[in-house]
Amino acid sequence: MTKDEYLITDPPLKALTVFAMPMILGSFFQQV
């Protein structure tokens, strides 16, 4: 599967969520 096919088959919002989740959790635990 090429990169273009991946971007087409995988919803951008889902990919963005998976990419941003570690950053969100990291910043959250730093504030606690």
C-alpha distance matrix in Angstrom:
0.0 3.8 6.7 8.2 6.2 6.7 10.2 10.8 10.1 11.8 15.4 16.5 19.6 17.9 15.9 19.2 21.1 19.1 19.5 23.1 24.4 25.2 27.1 29.0 30.0 31.0 33.2 34.6 35.8 37.2 39.5 40.8
3.8 0.0 3.8 5.4 5.3 6.3 8.8 10.0 10.7 12.1 15.3 15.6 19.0 18.0 15.5 18.3 20.8 19.1 18.8 22.4 24.1 25.0 26.3 28.4 29.8 30.6 32.5 34.2 35.5 36.7 38.9 40.5
6.7 3.8 0.0 3.8 5.5 5.1 6.3 8.8 10.1 10.5 13.2 12.8 16.2 15.5 12.6 15.1 17.9 16.5 15.7 19.1 21.2 22.1 23.2 25.3 26.9 27.6 29.3 31.2 32.6 33.6 35.8 37.5
8.2 5.4 3.8 0.0 3.8 5.4 5.2 6.3 8.7 10.0 12.2 11.9 15.7 15.6 13.3 15.6 18.6 17.9 17.3 20.5 22.7 24.1 24.9 26.7 28.6 29.6 30.9 32.7 34.5 35.5 37.4 39.2
6.2 5.3 5.5 3.8 0.0 3.8 5.5 5.1 6.1 8.4 11.2 12.2 15.7 15.0 13.3 16.3 18.7 17.8 18.0 21.3 23.0 24.7 25.9 27.4 29.0 30.4 31.9 33.3 35.1 36.4 38.3 39.8
6.7 6.3 5.1 5.4 3.8 0.0 3.8 5.4 5.3 5.8 9.0 9.9 13.1 11.9 9.9 13.1 15.3 14.1 14.5 17.9 19.4 21.0 22.4 23.9 25.4 26.7 28.4 29.8 31.4 32.9 34.8 36.2
10.2 8.8 6.3 5.2 5.5 3.8 0.0 3.8 5.7 5.4 7.2 7.0 10.6 10.5 8.6 11.0 13.8 13.5 13.5 16.4 18.4 20.4 21.3 22.5 24.5 25.9 27.1 28.5 30.5 31.8 33.4 35.1
10.8 10.0 8.8 6.3 5.1 5.4 3.8 0.0 3.8 5.7 7.1 8.3 11.7 11.8 11.0 13.6 16.0 16.0 16.6 19.3 21.1 23.4 24.3 25.2 27.2 28.9 30.1 31.2 33.3 34.8 36.2 37.8
10.1 10.7 10.1 8.7 6.1 5.3 5.7 3.8 0.0 3.8 6.5 9.1 11.8 10.8 10.5 13.8 15.4 15.0 16.3 19.2 20.3 22.6 24.2 24.8 26.4 28.4 29.9 30.6 32.6 34.4 35.8 37.1
11.8 12.1 10.5 10.0 8.4 5.8 5.4 5.7 3.8 0.0 3.8 6.3 8.6 7.1 6.8 10.2 11.6 11.3 12.8 15.5 16.5 18.9 20.5 21.0 22.6 24.6 26.1 26.8 28.8 30.6 32.0 33.3
15.4 15.3 13.2 12.2 11.2 9.0 7.2 7.1 6.5 3.8 0.0 3.8 5.4 5.3 6.4 8.7 10.0 11.0 12.5 14.4 15.6 18.6 19.6 19.7 21.6 23.9 24.8 25.4 27.7 29.6 30.6 31.9
16.5 15.6 12.8 11.9 12.2 9.9 7.0 8.3 9.1 6.3 3.8 0.0 3.8 5.5 5.1 6.0 8.5 10.0 10.4 12.0 14.0 16.9 17.3 17.6 20.0 21.9 22.5 23.5 26.0 27.5 28.4 30.2
19.6 19.0 16.2 15.7 15.7 13.1 10.6 11.7 11.8 8.6 5.4 3.8 0.0 3.8 5.5 5.1 6.1 8.7 9.8 10.4 11.9 15.2 15.6 15.1 17.5 19.9 20.3 20.8 23.5 25.2 25.8 27.4
17.9 18.0 15.5 15.6 15.0 11.9 10.5 11.8 10.8 7.1 5.3 5.5 3.8 0.0 3.8 5.4 5.1 6.3 8.6 9.9 10.5 13.7 15.0 14.7 16.4 18.9 20.0 20.3 22.6 24.6 25.6 26.7
15.9 15.5 12.6 13.3 13.3 9.9 8.6 11.0 10.5 6.8 6.4 5.1 5.5 3.8 0.0 3.8 5.4 5.2 6.2 8.6 10.1 12.5 13.7 14.4 16.2 18.0 19.3 20.3 22.3 24.0 25.4 26.9
19.2 18.3 15.1 15.6 16.3 13.1 11.0 13.6 13.8 10.2 8.7 6.0 5.1 5.4 3.8 0.0 3.8 5.5 5.0 6.0 8.4 11.1 11.3 11.7 14.2 15.9 16.6 17.8 20.2 21.5 22.7 24.5
21.1 20.8 17.9 18.6 18.7 15.3 13.8 16.0 15.4 11.6 10.0 8.5 6.1 5.1 5.4 3.8 0.0 3.8 5.4 5.2 5.8 9.2 10.1 9.7 11.6 14.0 14.9 15.4 17.7 19.6 20.6 21.9
19.1 19.1 16.5 17.9 17.8 14.1 13.5 16.0 15.0 11.3 11.0 10.0 8.7 6.3 5.2 5.5 3.8 0.0 3.8 5.7 5.5 7.8 9.8 10.4 11.4 13.5 15.3 15.9 17.6 19.5 21.2 22.3
19.5 18.8 15.7 17.3 18.0 14.5 13.5 16.6 16.3 12.8 12.5 10.4 9.8 8.6 6.2 5.0 5.4 3.8 0.0 3.8 5.8 7.0 8.0 9.6 11.3 12.4 14.0 15.5 17.2 18.4 20.3 22.0
23.1 22.4 19.1 20.5 21.3 17.9 16.4 19.3 19.2 15.5 14.4 12.0 10.4 9.9 8.6 6.0 5.2 5.7 3.8 0.0 3.8 5.7 5.3 6.2 8.7 9.9 10.8 12.3 14.5 15.6 17.0 18.9
24.4 24.1 21.2 22.7 23.0 19.4 18.4 21.1 20.3 16.5 15.6 14.0 11.9 10.5 10.1 8.4 5.8 5.5 5.8 3.8 0.0 3.9 5.4 5.1 6.1 8.4 10.0 10.5 12.3 14.2 15.7 16.9
25.2 25.0 22.1 24.1 24.7 21.0 20.4 23.4 22.6 18.9 18.6 16.9 15.2 13.7 12.5 11.1 9.2 7.8 7.0 5.7 3.9 0.0 3.8 5.5 5.2 5.9 8.6 9.8 10.6 12.2 14.5 15.6
27.1 26.3 23.2 24.9 25.9 22.4 21.3 24.3 24.2 20.5 19.6 17.3 15.6 15.0 13.7 11.3 10.1 9.8 8.0 5.3 5.4 3.8 0.0 3.8 5.5 5.0 6.1 8.5 10.0 10.6 12.6 14.6
29.0 28.4 25.3 26.7 27.4 23.9 22.5 25.2 24.8 21.0 19.7 17.6 15.1 14.7 14.4 11.7 9.7 10.4 9.6 6.2 5.1 5.5 3.8 0.0 3.8 5.4 5.3 6.1 8.7 10.0 11.0 12.8
30.0 29.8 26.9 28.6 29.0 25.4 24.5 27.2 26.4 22.6 21.6 20.0 17.5 16.4 16.2 14.2 11.6 11.4 11.3 8.7 6.1 5.2 5.5 3.8 0.0 3.8 5.6 5.0 6.2 8.6 10.1 10.9
31.0 30.6 27.6 29.6 30.4 26.7 25.9 28.9 28.4 24.6 23.9 21.9 19.9 18.9 18.0 15.9 14.0 13.5 12.4 9.9 8.4 5.9 5.0 5.4 3.8 0.0 3.8 5.4 5.4 6.3 8.9 10.3
33.2 32.5 29.3 30.9 31.9 28.4 27.1 30.1 29.9 26.1 24.8 22.5 20.3 20.0 19.3 16.6 14.9 15.3 14.0 10.8 10.0 8.6 6.1 5.3 5.6 3.8 0.0 3.8 5.6 5.1 6.5 9.0
34.6 34.2 31.2 32.7 33.3 29.8 28.5 31.2 30.6 26.8 25.4 23.5 20.8 20.3 20.3 17.8 15.4 15.9 15.5 12.3 10.5 9.8 8.5 6.1 5.0 5.4 3.8 0.0 3.8 5.5 5.5 6.7
35.8 35.5 32.6 34.5 35.1 31.4 30.5 33.3 32.6 28.8 27.7 26.0 23.5 22.6 22.3 20.2 17.7 17.6 17.2 14.5 12.3 10.6 10.0 8.7 6.2 5.4 5.6 3.8 0.0 3.8 5.4 5.2
37.2 36.7 33.6 35.5 36.4 32.9 31.8 34.8 34.4 30.6 29.6 27.5 25.2 24.6 24.0 21.5 19.6 19.5 18.4 15.6 14.2 12.2 10.6 10.0 8.6 6.3 5.1 5.5 3.8 0.0 3.8 5.6
39.5 38.9 35.8 37.4 38.3 34.8 33.4 36.2 35.8 32.0 30.6 28.4 25.8 25.6 25.4 22.7 20.6 21.2 20.3 17.0 15.7 14.5 12.6 11.0 10.1 8.9 6.5 5.5 5.4 3.8 0.0 3.8
40.8 40.5 37.5 39.2 39.8 36.2 35.1 37.8 37.1 33.3 31.9 30.2 27.4 26.7 26.9 24.5 21.9 22.3 22.0 18.9 16.9 15.6 14.6 12.8 10.9 10.3 9.0 6.7 5.2 5.6 3.8 0.0
